[in-house]
Amino acid sequence: MKTLPTLFRNCFGGLVAVLALTFASHAGAQNYAPPSPTTGCSVVFDLATKDPNVLPTTLTSYSTFFLASGTSSTVTFVFRHDPGYFTFNNATVFIVGQPNLLTNGTFSVSGSPSEAGWTHFAQTDVTTVGVPRPAGWFDGATQGYDGLYQVIPTVSGQLYDIQFSLASSTSGIAQQLSTNGNITDAGGNGIDMLVYAGSETPAAAPVPEPATWAMLLGGLGLLAFWHRRARLTLA
């Protein structure tokens, strides 16, 4: 008969193994959902939820808007393109009839660490970030999302227009997650572009894909089984 310490060690070891498998799956390749909105920002554009959600293969203009809630607002553009890349350009945020509030919306001014006026955004573990090109911002983050943001002065309660141009290097449809089971850098089919606006950036900590939750819940179920078996053994 196993003693209580032995059973405890077995259960604890099982828990460690489950958690190790769960987090190891995120150490390299991953399949992250779009950044989560926070209390200070919301999604104001999502290419994958548009109808139709067809990828633009030539530079195409898009527009959306947001209602400012304070004296400053953060506008964040994020991208995911597993097999290829997006070209992003002509970014503007404005009140109708007034100047663009974004700095360097055409990416014609170089700077550091990214383009002048912009700051990088990336989900945890997503190390591939965009780069400037003559045609605009060139972004192809794989298996997760990265992008750019700016903080601009706003008037609370004022409606602001957001406009930009976007082109995809591949045809097809936009979708938030990769669905073909391929977790290599350029083998997935997750392609999407979103815009967030509010008082802060979206959450950088990624939400695990459903398979990871299933692994974790399965492991916890197994631990519950071990615990019940241990109680019966000790009885």
N, C-alpha and C positions, 0 to 999 in steps of 0.2 A: 504493500500500500504506500502511495506517495504521501509524503508529509506536506503540511501546509506551506512551508517555505519553498519546497520544490514546485508545488503547483503554482504558487505565486510567481516564481521565477519563470515558469513556462508561459503563464499568461502575460507577464510583463514583456517577455521576449517576443511573444506574438504581436503585442501592441507596437513595440519598437519596429518590428519587421514591416507591419502595415504602414506605419507612418513613414518609414524610410522609403518604401515603394512609392507612396503617394508623393512625397516631396522630390524624390529622385526623378519622377516623371516631369518635373518642372525645372530641373537643373539644366537640361539642354533644350531639346525640342519641346514645344508646348502648343496649345491650341486655345488661346485666350479669347474670351468674349470682349466686346468693346469696353473701354473704361466706364466704370460705374459713375453716374451722376452723383453729386454730393448735395448737401443742403444749400450750398452756395452756387450751384450751376445746374443746368439742364441741357438735354439734347435738343437742338433746334433744327438739325438737319441730319438725315441718315440715308445715304444712297441706297442701302439694302432694303429699306422700307418704302421707297418711292414706288409709284406705279406709273409706268413700268420701271423696274430697277435694272435697266440695261446699262452696261458699261459704255461710256463715251470713248470712242477710239480716236476722235479728233477733239481738239480743245473746245470745250462746250461750256457755256455760261450757266451758272446756277444762282439762285437767290433764296434767302430766307430772312427772318427778322427775329428780334428779341426785345422784350420790354425791360429796360434798366430798372434796378431796384436800389441803386446807390450812386454815389458820386464817382465811382470808378467801376469798370467791368472788365472781366477777363474773357477774351474770345480765343477758343482753342480749336485748332483744326487737326484731326488725327487720321492716319492712313494705315491700311493694311493691304498688301498685295503680295501674296505668297509666290506666284510664279513669275511676276514681272514688276512693274512700277507704275506709279501715277506721276503725271506732270501737273503741277499746281501753280497758278499764276493769277495776276490781276485781282488780288484780294482787297476788298474795300469794306469798311463799316462807316455808315454815315446817316445823318438825318437828311431827308430829301431836300435837295437844293443847297446843301452845305458840303464842305470839303471832306475828304477821306480822313478818318481818324487813325487809321493804321499807318505805321511807318514802314517804308520799303515794301509796299504790297506787290511790287513787280519784281522784287529780288534782284534789282540792278545794282545795289550797294552791298559790297562785301563787308564782312565783319567777323567777330569771334564772340562766343563759341559757334554760333551758327551765322545766319545772315543778320546784318545790322538791324536792330529794332525787334528781333524775334528771339524767343527763348525755346529751347528744345523741351518737348514733353515725351516721355516714354514709359510704358508699363514696366514693372519690375521684371527683370530677366530678358527684356527685349533690348538687345544691344545694337541692332542695325538701325541707324537713324539716317534721315534724308540728307541730301547734299544739294548745294546750289548748282544750277546749270544755266547756260545762256537763255534757254526757253522758259526758265522758272525753277520752282522747287521740285526736285526729283526724289521721290520717296517710294521705297519698296519693302517696308518692314515685313518680316516673315513670321507667321504663327502668332502674331500679336500686333499691338498698335503703338505707333509713335507719331510725333507730329510737332507742331509749333503753336506758340501762343503769344499774345500781347495783352497788356493791361492798358486800357484807354480811359480817358475822362468821359463821364456820362452824366446825364441829368435823371434823377430818379423819376420814374413814371413816363419817361420819354421812349417812344418806339424807334428802334434803330434797324436799318437795312444792312444785311450782309450779302455781298456778292463776290463771286470768284469764278475762275475758269479751271476746268479739270479735264484731263485726258488719261485714258488707260492704255497701256502697251498691249493689252490683250482684249479680245471681244468676249462676250458672254453676259452673265448676270452678276450683280453684287450680292454677296452673302456674308454675314458677320463671322461665321466659323468655317473652317475647312471641314469638308464632309467626305473626302475621298480616302481617308485613312492614312494619307502620306504625311509624315511629320519631318521630312527633309526640308532644307532651307527654301528650295524653289519648287518643291513637289506638291504642295497643298493647293487648294482652290478657294481659300478664304480671301475675298477681295471686298473691301468696303472703305468708305470715307464718311466721317461724321464731323459735325460742328457742335461745340458746346459753348454756352454763354452764361455769364452770371458773375458772382463776386469772387470766384476762385476757379482753379482748374479741376477737372474730374479726378477721381481716385486713381492713383498710379498702381496700387496693389491689384493684380488681376483676379478675376473670378475664375476658379478652376472649371474646366470643361466637365460635362456630365459624367464622363467615364471616370474621372478622378473622384467625384463624389460617390459614385457607385463602388469604387474600390475601398474608399474609407468606410462607407456604411456597411459593406460586406465584411470588412475586418472587424468592425465593432460588433456585428452580429456573431461572428466567430468567437470573439472574446466573451460574449454573453453565454454562448454555448459552453465554452471551457469553464466559466465560472459556475454554471449550473452543474456541470459534471463534477467539478471539484467538490461542491457541497454534498453531492450524493456519495462521492467516494469517501469523504471524511465522516459521513453519517454511518 
